[in-house]
């Protein structure tokens, strides 16, 4: 999330369009960073701290910056879609078993256990990446959102137990949580912005 906010902030600087700050001297290459004492780009003309106007290289065009900025702006709905995509996996709690008993989910997903028979609990073994315990129940639901990756083994504390070595016996289940992939849109836009900045730093300015 911090990386995403940093990229969006940089995109906002580019979206600013006709006027944004750049540091450096009139005689040297410019670096696109924020700075009150930097150069100012207005209507295609560079004005440096010394007050002289310089023409920009054709390689750095407003249209190319707008294209990059548009890609960054598109990240917000993409990120929202990725967050909405977090899944909820149902598990049925019946007499002496959890169904499904073993499955894999992504980091950030939620598992909801629903009691359909008997008096049982959902209790993690000692040493699980995260611990949870529904308490003994005969009806209703219990949910847990998995924020840490790893393997979670759990059991019913009435009809099963903790084996003491990271596993469970009796009425038990196992959940594997894998890392959620970083949205492709964020990575691609980040690479594009960095490439634009590197190209800009190498670009000579003409007076």
C-alpha positions, 0 to 999 in steps of 0.5 A: 500500500505504501508503494502504491501511495508513493506512485500515485503521489508521483503521478499527481505531480505529473498530472499537474500538467503545464506547471510543475517544479524541477531542480537544477541549474540552467546549464545542466540536465534537469531532474524531475523532483519537487523543489520550490527553487527548481525550474518551471515548465510552462506551455513547453518553455523551461524557465530556470532559477536564473530566469533564462528560457530554454527549449525542451528536447522533443523527447520530453513532451507533455503528451508522454507525461500525460500518458504516464499520468493516465496510467497512474490514475488508473491504478486507483480503480484497479486497486479497489477491484483487487481488494474487492476480489478477496474471497470468502471460503465457506466451511461446513461444521458437522458431526466429527468433520470440517468440509472441506477439510483441507484447502488453499486460500490467498492472503487477505481472504476470509474463511467462514465456518457454519455449524450444521450439526453437533457441538464443536469448536474451531481452534488453531494449534499452538504455533500457527501464524495467527491464532483463533478460537470460535469457542464451543458452538452448536449453531451459527457461524464463525469467520476469520480473515487470514492476514499472514501466510503459512499453514494453519492447522485447527481442530475441535477441542471436544472431538480432536486436539493439538498434537503438540508438534504443529499438527492436530488429531481427531476432528481437524482441518488444515488451511494453506495461505499463500501470498496475494500477488501485487497488482500488475497495473501498479508494477507496470506503471511504476516501471514506466515512471522510473524509465521516464525519470531516468530518460529525463535526467540524461536529457540535455537542454538547449538554450 
